[in-house]
Amino acid sequence: MRRRTLPFALAVATLALALVALAGCSRKPGRGADGRRVIVLGFDGLDYELTRRLIDEGRLPNFARLEATGGPLQPLGTSIPPQSPVAWSNFLTGSDAGVHGIFDFVHRDPKTMEPYLSTSRVVEPENPREPLAAGNCRLPLSSGQMELLRRGTPIWERLEEHGIETTVLRMPANFPPSGSASYELSGMGTPDILGTYGTFTFYTSELFYDASKISGGGEAVEAWPEDGVVTSDLLGPDNPFVAGKVRTRAPFSVYLDPDEPVARLVVGDEERLLTVGEWTDWVPVSLDLGLCGRLVMNPAIPAMARFYLKSVRPEFELYVSPLNLDPMQPVMPISTPADYAARLAAATGRFYTQGMPEDTKAVEGGVLDRAVFMDLVHHTLGELVTQYRQVLADWRGGLLFYYFGSVDQASHVMWDTLDPGHPRYDPEESPRFADAIPGLYGALDEVVGYTLDHLPPDTTVIVMSDHGFTSWRRVFHLNTWLLDHGYLAVHDRERASTVKSFNGVDWSRTRAYGLGINALYLNVRGREKDGIVPPEERASLMREIADGLLATIDPATGRPAISNVFLREEAFAHGSALASGPDLVIGYAKGTRCSGTSALGDLSAEVFEDNLDDWAGEHLMDPAAVPGILLTNRPLAQPATNLSELGRAVVAELGVPFDATRE
């Protein structure tokens, strides 16, 4: 097993004080064997069926150019399960979860039963030292480690070992950056300044605003105009140099025009004029560390934010994006070499460093409507396109990988506009946005066209996606199904639907539990904290549960809810990470998905319900239902039918043998 660990100062709440950056890489020849070059455009979430239809309709002319020279569009087999961190890890290692160890968005520690994010986590020091204290000030003397949990050897490391330069931008499941590519910029999995995947702030003067609506991804702050001025603070992480939990802050003011829907925003030395319905550009933010911080290290934590003025009257409403790491002076390692992010920002402007910048949580919480959300999506995509063109111009050869995630995030909250059969489809509202997703496909087609028009000689272009997409109509509560079938037990059956995060589960009578969207674990004796299933009964119990799930019929549709169940030892490579995976992986039937609440250990009153959430599109189902896409400008030397094979094919395309015996 190999894990990449990077120093991470003062633990997760003090992300902004990281003191160590990645070392720069030595220069290597740019080209592969015989001068070959490879560009991989990773388009997250492009669906095979929709792509095929749009090509046939003439809406993707540059995709059609690829078909003319490299062969027809192919469905690309996705991962088990088809979750982005799993899928991209399959591609980047040329293997599967049995080797790289990413089985779901969420994993669990069987000894504590605590869940954690699967791609990276902060590991506290084994022997923490007490901070030095002076009055209210303190100086931390030990820190946690930010650990990249993905295992396996990335394809770019194999290429670098053969003298081939690699440029890998925004690869998911690569935070902190591996450090083994010539150039890297981290992507999906990169947190905001708070250490979350993205926490926005909503400032409002509404007297009885229900903050619980945004509790899953945002904070609500009361903000009242006084004499036409709103004053408040941007909220950062806890100040590590002050005793107790005291958050860092950056004050700001909003001066409201008495007659027009216009305001002047002042943040430190920065000023912006805003009309209602407008976004700012990136505004640099300095989160004050106070006197203690100035005495010890630095006066402030650098960050940045974008502001959207939603309303000035009758209520004041201001959306502030998650506070992003400022690429001009990132306080966490997000690139290789360490100054690469700053060089990109200097060349093309500041950009979202947060791994998933399209704020779907703000849509789900009702803070941003669909039109504003799509403005945000087009802005983030514009940043990516501008940056990609600069990277392509600077590219010297070898491997260039660039990731585009806008289609994936937009498809999650806009897919019902393509599906009149979805429970959320509104015959008056939905058609207004019917072109939202196809329009994004068209924007990516333009990226392909630009690439083909600016190709260096002897370059292979690969356009691929990690999975497809479909409508999520029906919700399945896995843990409730396990309860109803006697595999999971609770202390109080009459109050079972109130169980949250497994609190109230009777582990002494529980044989199986679901944690993560597609994962199901047995409560194995000697493995789980309170395991009861004898190891010798594990295989038969897995088969029994799998058979029961496959026989489950959704009463509303009359069709099976689950079309495939994968047993761990049969589904994955028998690598060093296999034992850490779930016992079963559930392949939900097209249109059905596990609930997000069940994925975190909650129970519900019913097993099935309609999906009425804004999160209307999905891919966390049976892999056969959501294949990705593959297009090339020339036939590959080594054909590929799935993500793992494609990773190996990229290595072969550059003339390097892929040693499959090496993890």
N, C-alpha and C positions, 0 to 999 in steps of 0.2 A: 504494500500500500504506500502511496506517496501523496502527501498533501502539501500544498504551497501555503506558507504562512508568512504574513507580513506584519511588522510591528504596527500597533494601532494604539495611539496614546490615550490613556486615561479612560478607557472603556467606552461603551457605546454612546452614553449620553454626552460624551465630550469628543465626538468625532472631529470637531473642527480644530483640535489641537494636536493632530498627528504630527510627529516630528521627523518621521523617516519616510523618504520617498524611494521609489524604485531606482535602481542603478541603471544607467544608460547601457545600451548594447553596442558591441563593437560592429563596425561596418563590415558588410559581407558583399560579395558579388550579387548583382541584382537578378540575374536571369537563372532559369533552371537549366538542366542539361540541354545541350544543343540550342541554347538561346531561347527556349520556350518560356512563355509567360502565361499566367492564369489570373483572370478576374472572376471572382464569385460575387454575385449580387444576391444577398440573402433577403428575400421579401417575405417577412413573417406573415403567415395566415392567408396567402393567396390560394384560393380554392380551385381545384382542377376543373370542376364542372362550370363554374362561373367564368374562369379564364378561357375555357374552350368556347363558350358561347360568345364572349366578347371578341375573341379573335374572329370567329365566323361572321360576326356582325360588322367587322371592319373597324372596330373601335380600338384595337391594339395593333397598329400597323408595324411597329418595330418588333413585337413578339412574332408577327408573321414573317418578318425578315429573318429571324432566327430559324423558324421552321423551314424556310426556303434553303438554308445552307447546312443546318445541323440536324434536320429531321423533325418529325412531328412532336408536338407537345406530349410529354409523358406524365402519367400520374406517378408521383414519387411516394413510395411507402414511408409512412411516418413511424414514430416510436411507440413503444408500449410503456406507459400510456402516451397519448398524443398531447403532452404538455410541453410548452416551449422550452423550459430548462432541460427537460429530458431529451427532447428532440434535437436541440442544438448540440447538446453534449454527445449524442450519438454521432452527429456529423463531425464534430471537431475532434473526436477521438477515433473515429472509424470503427467504433464498437457499440456496446449497449450498456444499460445500467448495471449489468453484472460486473462490468469493469469500471465504469466511471462513477457509479454509486449514487446517481441522481435518479430517484424513482418517482418523485412527486414534488409538488411545490413545498409540501410539508412532510417532515420526517418526525420520528419520536425517539426519545431515549428510553429503551425498554426497562432500564433500571429505575428510572424516576417517573416514566410515563409522561414526561413533559414534551410538548411539541416544539419544533424549531424549524426555521426556514432552511431548506435543503442545500442551498448553494453556498452560503457563507454564514459565519457566526463569530461572535466575540468570545474568546476563551480567556477566562480570568487566570491570572498568574497562580501557580501552585502555592507559593509562599508570599502572599501580598504583604507589603510593608506599610505600616501606618504612616499617613502623611505628616509632614512637619506642620505644626500649628503655631500661629502667633495671633492672638486675639481672634478675630473673625476670619482671618486668612488662613489658608492651608496650602501646602506644596505637596502634591502627590509624588510619591517616590517609586511607584510601580504602576504598571498599566496592563491592560488586556492585550490580546493578540487578535487581529482580524484574520480569520482563517478561511481560505478558499477550500470548500469541501469537495469540489469535483476532483476525482482521481483520474488516472489514465494519462497517457502522453498525447498532448494535442498535436494535430497534424503539422502545425507550423513549427513545432519543436523538432520533429523529424526532418523537416526541410532545412531548418537552420543548421542542423548537424551535418548536412551535406553542402553547406556553404550557400544556401539559397535564401535571399532576403525575403522576409515576410512582413506584410502590413495588414494588421487585423484590427478593424475598427468596429466597436459596438457589439462584439460577439456576446450573446447572452451566456450566462453561467461562467463569466470570466471576470468577476470582481472579488477581491482585488486582482488586477491584471497579473497574468502568469509570470511576466518578466522574461519569457523565452522567445518572444517575437522581436523583430527589429523595431517595429512600431506597433503600439497598442493603445486603444482608447476603450475603457470599459463601457458596457451598455446595460442591458436588462440585469437587474440585481444591484446596481449602484444606488445607494440610498441618497436621501436628501440630508440636510445639515442636522436633522433630528435623529438620523439613523433609521428612518422609516422608508418604505417604498414611495412615499409621497403624502405629506399632510398639508393640505391647504388651510387657509384661515379666512373666515367670513366675518367681516365687520358689519354690524347692523344696528340700527336704532329701534328695530321692532321690539316692542315691550315684552311680549310673551313668546319670543321666538323659541321653537322647540329644537334645542341643540342636539337632541338624540337623533335627529334625522341625518346628521352628518358625522355621527360619532365613529363610524367605521373608517373615515379617511380625512376628517377635517376637524377644525376647532372653531367655535363660535365665540366672538368677542363683542360685548356691547360697545357701541360707539355713538355718542350723542353729540350733535352739533351744539356748540355754544357760541352765540354771536357770529354764526356763520362759519365756524371753524370746528373741525373734528380733530382731536388729538388722541393718539393712541400709541401703541408699541407693537413692533414686530417681535415675535417670541422665538427665541433660539433655544439651544440645549441648556441644561443646567450648567452653571458656572463652576468649573472644577476647582477654582481657587478660593471659593467661599464656603464656609461650613453650612451644612444643611442644603436643602433643595431650593436654590435661587436661580431662576432662569435668566439667561442673558437676554438683553433687549436692545432694540434699535428704535428710538422714537421717530414718529412721523406725524405730519399734519396735512389735512386736506382743507383748503380754503374754497368754500362754496360760493358761486356767483348767486346773488340774490334773485336774479330774474331768469337766467338762462341755465339749461342743464349742463353746466360746465364747472369744472373744478381744477384747482392747482394743487398738485401733490408735491410735498417737500419731504425728502428723506435725506437727512444730513446735508451735504452740499449739492445734492441732486434735486432738480425740479422738473416736473412734467405737467403739461396741460392736457386735460382729458375732457372729452364730451361723453355723456352717458352712452354706453354701448361701445366704448373704445378700450383698447388695450395699450399699455405702455410697452416700450421696448424693455430690455433688461436694465434694471436699476440696481447698481451696486449697493450693498448693505454692509454696515459695520456693527456687529453685535458686541456691545460694550462688556468688557470683562471687569470693569470697575477698578478701584484703587488696588485691590489685591492682585489682579491680573497685571496691572501696569508695573507693580513692584517686582513681579516674578518673571514675566515673559513679554507680554504683548498687550496693547491696549484694547484690541478688538479681534473678533473672529470675522474674516471676510466671507460674505455670501452674496447672493443676488436673488431678485424676485421680479416677477411681472405682475402688474396690477390691472384689474378690469373693473371699471366703474359701472356698476349695474343700475344704480338709481341714486338720485339726490333728494327727491321728494315724491310722495309724502314721507317715505322712509329713506334713510341713508343706507346704501348697501354697496360694499366694496369686497370683491374677491381678490385675494392675494395668493399667488401660486405657492406651492411648497418652496421653502428657501433652499435653493440649489447651491451646491458647491460652485464657487466661481472658478471657471477654468483658467482665468488669468493668474490666479493664486490659489490653487486647490489645496485644501488643508488635509486632504486624504489622498492616497495614491490612486490615481485614476488613469494613468498613462505610462507608457514605456517609450522613450526615456521619460524621466520625471517631468521635464519641461515641455513635452510634446503637446499636451493639452493647451498650455499657454501659447505655444507657437501657432496652433490651429486657430485659437481665439483671436490672436493678433492679426492673422491673415484674413479671417472671414467674419469676425465678430463673436461676441459671447453666444453660448448655445446651452440648451438644456443638458445638464450632466446627469440629472435624475434618470434612472434607467427606463422608466415608463412614464414619459411626460404628459401623454394625453390623459387628462384628469377625468377618468370615468367615474370616480367617486363623487366628484362635484355634480355630475349629471344625475347619478343615483340619488344624491341628497337634495336635488331640486335647486341647487345654487346656480348652475349653468344650464340653460336650455339647449336643445339640440343644435340650433343655428349657431349659438356662441361656441358650443363644443366643436363643431366642424370648422369654425374660424381658427380655433386652437390647433386642431389637427393639421390644417393646411399650413399654419405657421411652423409647427414642428417639422413637418415634411419639407418646407422650404429651407429651414436650417440644415437639414440633412443633405438636400440636393446641393446647396451652396458649398457645404463642407466637402461633399463627395467630389465635386468638380475640382476643388483645390487639391484634394488628395490624389486624384487621377493625374492632374497636371504635374504633381511632384513625384509621382511613382517612377521608380527606376527599374522595376521588373521583379521577377520572382512571383510571389503570390500576393494578390490584393483581395481582401475580403471586406465588404462593407454591408452593414445591416440596416434595413429600413423596417421600422415596426409600426408605422402609422395605420396601415390597413388592418392589422390585427386588432388594435385597440378600438378603432372606429367600428369594425365589424361586430364587436361584442355588444355595443349599445345601439347600433343602427340596423342590425340584420332583419328585424321585424318589418322594416320598410320594404323588404324584398319578399315577404311571406304573408300573404293575406290570411293564411290559416293560423298565424300566431295569435295567442290570446291577447297580446297587446296591440295588435294591428288596428289602427284607426283609419277608417276609409276616407276621412276628411283630411287628417293631419299627415298620415304616413306617405301618401303619394308625393307630398312636397319634397320629401327627402329620398325618393326612389333612386335618384342618380348619385347619392352621396358616396356609396361604396364603389360602383362602377367608375365614378369620376376619379377616385383615388387610384384605381387600377390604371386608368389612362395617364395619370401623372407618373406612375412608375414606368409605363411604356415609354414616356419621354426620357426617363433616365436611361433606359435601354438604348434608345435612339442616340442620345448624346454619347454614350459609351461606344457604340458601333462607329460613330462618326469621328471619334478621337482615339481609335485603337493604335497602340504601337504595333509594329510588324510581328507576325507569328504569335498572336495572342489568342488563347482560348477564353471565350466568355461563357460562363455558366450562370444561368438564372434559375433560382430554386426557391422553394418555400418549405418550411418545416412541417406544415400540416395544412389542411383545408379548413372549411367552415361550413356550418349548417345552422338551422334554426333550433333553438332550445325552447321547446313548447311545454314539456312536462318535467316536474321535479320529483326525484326519488330520494326518500330519506332512508339511507342505508342502515343507520343504527336503529331506527324504528323497526325496520324489517327484521333485523337481527333480534330485537326484543320480542317481536310478535312470534318469531319462530323458535324461541327458547335458547338462542345462542348468547344473548346478552341479558343480564339480570339487573334489577334495580332494588333498592331497599324499600321503596314505597311505590307499588304499582299504580295506585290511583293518582299519584302525582308525577308519573313518569314523564309527561310532556313538559314538565318544568325543569328537567335535567339540563344543565349547561356545562359544557367542558368536562363531561364525565363525572361531575360532582353529583353524587346520588347513585352512581353505578356500584353494584355489589360485585366486586372482583372475585370474591370467593365462589361465585356461581356463574361467572361470565367466561364463555369459551371463545368468543370472537368479538372484535370491535373494529369499526371503521375510523381511520384517521387520515385525512387527505382526501382529495376528490375521488381518486380511483383506487385507493389502497384499502385493503382489508387484512387485518392481522389476527392470528390466533393468540390466545392468552396462554402461552406455552410455559410450562413449569421449568424453572431454571433459567429462563430467558427474560420473561416479563417480571416486573417487580412482585406481582401477586399472581403469578401464573399457576394454572391448575391443569392444563391439558398435558397429559403425558407425551413426551416426544415421540414415542412409538405409535401414538394414535393420531399424530399430526396429519399424515398423508391421507388417511381415510376421512378425517374430518374436513380437510380441504375439498375432497371430492364431493362429500355430502353437501357442503355449503354451495359449491359451484353448481351442482345439479339443481338445488333448490332455487338459486338465483335465476338460472337459465329457464326454469319453468314458471317464473313469475310473470303474470299477465297484468298489464295496466287495464283496470276496469273501464276507464274512459275511452280507450282506443281499441280494446280487444286484441292488442298486439303485445308481444314480449317486450318487457322493459329493458332486458339485458340480452345482448346478442353474442357475447363472448366473455369467458372468464379465463384468465391466464394464471396457471400455477407457476410459482416462482422458478422451480428447478427446470421446468419445461420451456419457459419463455425467454430466459436470459442466459447469456454466456456464464459459464462457471468460473468467473473471475474472483478476485480478492474481495470485491464489494458485494457479492451475491447474498451473503448471510445477513446483511443489513437491510435487505429489501422486504417489502410486504409479502405475506404468504400467498395472497391472491391479488390480482389486478383486475378490476371490473371494467369490461368494455360495454358501456351503456349503449342501447339501441339508438339509432339515429333519431334525434328529437328529444331524447331523455338524458338527464344528467343528475348526478348526486347534488344535493343541496349544499350550499356553503356552510350552513349551520351544522349539519350532520358531519361534515368534513372536520369540524373542530370539536366534535364530541357532544353535540346537542341531540335531544330527542324531540319528537313532535307528536301531535295527536293522530296524524294520518301518515301513511306511507307515501301516498301520491298527492300531488296538487298541481294546478296550472302554474306556469311561470308567468307571473305578472310584473316581474321586476324590469327595470330598464336594461339589465344585462340580458339581452335577447338572443344573441348569437353565441355559438359555442363550438368547441372542438374536443372537449374532454370526454370523448365517447369511445366506441369501438374504433380502433385505428383504421379498419377497412372502410368506415363511413366517411373519413375525412383525409384522404390522401393529399399530399402537397403537389407541387408541380416541378418539372425539370425541362429546361430548354437550353440548348447550346448553339453556338455559331458554327460548330463543326462536330462530327461524331467524336466521342471520347475514345481514347485508346483502350480504356477499360470500362465497359458499360456498367451502369448502376441502376438498380431498381428501388433502392431504399436509401435512407439517410446515411447509415453506416457504410454501405457500399460506395456512396458518393464521396464520403470523406477519404476513403482509400483511393478512389479514382482520381481525386485532386492530386494526391501525392504521386500517383503513377503518371499523371499528365505532365508533371515536372521532371519525370525521368528518375524518380527515386523509388526503390522497392519498399513495400510496406511489410514490415515484420509483424505478422499477426500474433506471434508468440509473445511479443512484448506488450505489457499493459501500459 
